[in-house]
Amino acid sequence: MGEVAIEGPGFQHFDAENLQHASYKESQMDNEFAVLQQMNGEQMPIETSKGDASATKLLESGHMQYGCPHYRRRCRIRAPCCNEIFDCRHCHNDAKNNINVNQKQRHELPRHQVQQVVCSLCGTEQEVRQVCINCGVCMGKYFCGTCKLFDDDTSKKQYHCNGCGICRIGGRENFFHCYKCGCCYSILLKNSHPCVEGAMHHDCPVCFEVKLCDLMVIMCALQWMYILTVVEMVMCSFYSIREMT
C-alpha cells in the first residue's frame, strides 16, 4: 500500500509507505471533514470538535453492527484464490477447506494477497483501504494494510508484528518477538522460555491442526500446544494436568 487517499473537500494524499498498520484518529481539516492518522499498528484516540462532528458521525456509521463470528467489521473481502466474496478469511476457510469439499479443491485464503473489499454499508467494491471511497464510512477501526485486516472491536488490542508477519492480539506492550522460535511470547517468558527454532511454524503437535485460539507454552520438547487441544484432552481424560506440565 503506497498511500492512503481521503476524498472530499480539501482532497489530500498521505504517504504511508512504511505506515501500513493503522487505527484512525479523527482530526479537523478545513472544518469540513476528518482524515486518518496512520500509525504503526497502534490504536489512536478519537479527537472530536464541533467542526468535525458530522465527519465523526459518518466514520462511526454502523460501528459494531456488521461482521461475522470472527470479526466486527464494515466490509467483506473478495478472495483472490476463488474470486468469491466472504465476510473474512476464516469464513472462507470454513467454507472452502472442510471435509465436505473435494480434497483437490480445498484451499485457504492467502491473507496478504487480498486486493478488493466490499463496503457493507453501500456495497461498493474497491481496493483495500480503511475508509470507503463512496460513502466515507470507516470499515474497521483497526486496519492493517499488510494483513488486509479490518476489525471494529479494538478491545482485542491488535497489533502487527513484523517478525511474525501477521497481526496479533493482546497488546504490543505485553509481548516480545523471539526470532529463533519465530513467534511472539508473553514478556513474562522473555528470559526463561526454551528456544526451539521455528517452533511456532507448525500445526499443533497433538491434533495436527491450526486452531483459532491462544497458545500455551509447555516446558518440554513439544514447546507449545493450542489451548483448545489441551482442554479437549483433559475433558476426555486423555491426560491429567500434572502429566501435561
N, C-alpha and C positions, 0 to 999 in steps of 0.2 A: 504494500500500500504506500504509494508515493506521497499522497497528500489527501487531506480531507477538505471538502468544499461545502460551505453552507450557503445556500442560495436565498436571496431575499434582498430587501433594501440595504444598500451598502455592501453588496456582494464582495467577499474576500476569500482568498485561499490561504491555507495554513500548511506549512511544510511539516510533515510528520514522518520523515524517512526513518528516524530512529525512535519515534514515539508512537508505537503501534498499539500499545495496550492502554486502553483508556476507560475512564469513568468520567462523566461530564460535570462541568462547573458552569453554571449559567451566569453570564455577565452582561451588562448593558452595552449595546452598540448602537449608536445613532438614536438612542432612546426608543428603538422600534422592535428589536429582536435580540435573542440570546445566541451565543455561539458556544462551541465546545472547546474546553481547555484540555488538550491532550496531555496525559501524564502516563508514566511508565507503570501501568497496572495498578495504580493506587486510586481508591475511591476519593473523589473530591467533594467537599461540602457544597451545598446549594446556596448561592447568594441571590437574594431577590431584592428588588426595589420597585417603586411604583412604575418606572418606565418599562420594566421587563416583565410585569405581571402577566400580560397576555401571552408572551412567549413562553413563560414558565408553565402556564396552563396548557398550552399546546404540546410542549415536550412531555408533560405528565399524562396526557390523554391515554386512557386505557391501562395505566400502570397496574401491574399485578392481576390484570383481568384476562390476559391471554397466555397461551403456552401449552405445556403438556406435563405429564407426571415428572419429567426430568428437569424442566426449566420453566420459569415465568419469563416470557419474552413477547415482544410485539412484532415478531416476524417469523417466517418459516424459511427453510433453506431448500435450494434446488440441488439435488445430489449430482455431483459431476460424473459419477460412475454409471448411473442408470437414467439420469435426466428426469427423475421424478421429484415431486415436492413433498417434504416431510417437516414435521414440527422441529425436529432436531436430529442429530446423527444417531442418538441412541434409539429413537423411534424407527429410523431407517434400518439400523442393525437388527432390531427386534423383528422387523418385517422381512428382511432380506437374508438374514443369516440364522435360520432356525431349522429344525428337523423337518418341517413341512415344505421346505423349499428344496428343489432338486439340488443335489450336492454340487453339481458342476456350475450352478447358477448362484450359489451362496457367495456373498461378499460383504465387506464392511465399507463404510463411507470414510474416505480419506479426508479428515477434518481440515487439513491445511490447504486442500485443493478446492474448497468451496469458493465459487466466484459470484453466485447470484443469490439474492434473498428476496422474499415477497413480504411486503408490509401487511401485517394482519388487520390494520385498520382500513386502509384504502385499496389494498390488493395490488399495488404497484410493484412490478418486478424490477430489480435494479442491481447494480454492482454492490458488493459488500460495503456497507458504511453504517455508521451509528444512527444517523438521522435520515428519515425518509425524504427523498428528493421531491416527493409530490405533496404529502400532507404535513411534513415537518415534525412528525412525532419522533421521539427518541425510541428506538426499537429495543434498547437494552441499556439500563443504567451502567452495568459493567459491560465493556466491549473490548475484545481483543482482536486486532486486525490480523494477527498471525494465526491464531487458532480458529478464527471466524466464530468466536463465542459471544453470544448475547445472553444477558441474564438480568432481570429486574430485581431479583432477590439478592441484594448485596450483604445480607446478614451472614452469608457464607464466607465473607471476607476473601473473595477470589483474588488471586494474583498470578501473573505469568512468570514462570521460572525459565530463564534462558538455558540453564543446564539441562533441565528435563525436556525442554522444547514444547511444553504444554502448560495450560493453566491449572492451578491447584487451588484448594480452598483451605481456610484455617488461619489466614493472615501471614503475610511475608515475615513479620517480626517474630513469629513463633517457630520458624523452620530454617534450616540451612541445607544447602545442596552438597552432597558428597559426590565428588566427581569420579571416585573409584567405583562406588556402588551404582552411580548413575541415578540417584534419587534424592528427594528431599526427606529429611528426618526432623523430628522434634529437636529443638535446641537442647533439650534435656539429655539427648544422646550424643551431643557433639563430641565429647571427649571419651565416650565409653562404648560406642557401638562397634561391633566387629565388622570390618570392611570385607566384602565379598564382591569381586569385580563383576559388574553387570548384574548384580543381584536382583534388581527390580525389572529387568528387561525380559522377563519370562512370565508364563502363566503361573497360576497358583500351583505350588509343588505338590499339593494333595489332590485337589479336584481337577487340575489342569484346565481351569477356566479363568477368564478375566472378569471380575465382578465389580459392580458399581458401588463400592463401599470402601471403608478405610482399611488400612493395613495394620497388622500388629507385628512387631519385631520380636523374634524369639532368639535366645542366646544359644544357638546351635548351628550346625552346618546348613540347615534349611534356611536360616536367616529370617524369613518372613512368611506370613500367611495372610490370606484375606480373612477379615474378621467374621464374615458370614460363614465361611467354611469352618472356622473354629467353633462357632455357635452350633452349627448343624452337627458337627462331630460330637460335641458334648451332649446335646439333646438326644442324639441317637445312641449315647453310651458307648461310642467307639473309643473314646479316650477320656481320661479324667483330667482335670485342670493340672494336677500335680505332674502327670505324665507329659503334658504339653509344655510345661515350663522347666 
